[in-house]
Amino acid sequence: MTRTSVVTGAASGIGLATKLLLESRGERVIGVDLRDADIQVDLTSADDRARMVEEVRNASGGSIDAIIAVAGLALPIPATASVNYFGMVATLEGLRPLLAGSDSPRAVGVASFASIGPVDDQLTADFTSGDEAAALARATELAADPTGTGMLIYPSTKKAFAQWVRRSSITSEWAGAGIPLNAIAPGVISTPMMRDALASEQGRKMVAAAVPMPLNGFADAAVPARLLAWLAGVENTHICGQVIFVDGGGDATVRGDSTW
């Protein structure tokens, strides 16, 4: 039977690459994005998050096989906090009941290599506590210095999301219900989000210095899409609570033995 997956951020970048890959395999994809998607919502909005769930329910007939949560921002603005953490968690938790009818339910989201870098501890704690108002207030303070403290917003969202995946994956709602929940952590991916940063030789050198990728350098969006598709597929029966780096060796280069 044809699998049905929901892909957020489906209009561009990794989300679009994942959508196209799954469709090329004959699978059905319900795309979610701000525009150019089957379901158009703004994941900074609690109302739109709820509307997304209802529209997916209607479009799918009440049952899906996989959630692939990709939608995110990388800007030093408060909206990044809303989309990358609260929007991501709301997507996975809101759509989880629709997985109940699948023989092989799967869920995966996108973290980032940036999650191992400097973060703002207060903002991360606000995410962990689930206090969106406090997180937005703190992100607004950080965003006042967009080239300084504002740069901590994005990695803070990704660290907190990775931790949420680890905590949630082994609970009765996920592992106990037979649903593998995981995340990927991409390095530098050539997407519209990175276009300006990679437009010049100087920019590429700066990015490479921050995110060393000794194996094959920067990646095309198809690379993380293939990993997302596998984690969301029937073959993945036992990978649970993992944040898998698809970063050309970046994590190994930066952290070395320190994770063991």
Secondary structure as UniProt FT lines:
FT   STRAND          4..8
FT   TURN            9..11
FT   HELIX           13..24
FT   TURN            25..26
FT   STRAND          28..33
FT   STRAND          39..40
FT   TURN            43..44
FT   HELIX           46..60
FT   STRAND          66..69
FT   HELIX           78..81
FT   HELIX           82..87
FT   HELIX           88..95
FT   HELIX           96..99
FT   TURN            100..101
FT   STRAND          106..110
FT   HELIX           113..116
FT   HELIX           121..129
FT   HELIX           132..143
FT   TURN            146..148
FT   HELIX           149..152
FT   HELIX           153..169
FT   TURN            172..174
FT   HELIX           175..177
FT   STRAND          181..186
FT   STRAND          189..190
FT   HELIX           192..194
FT   TURN            195..198
FT   HELIX           201..210
FT   TURN            214..216
FT   STRAND          219..220
FT   HELIX           222..231
FT   TURN            234..235
FT   STRAND          243..246
FT   TURN            248..249
FT   HELIX           250..255
FT   HELIX           256..259
//
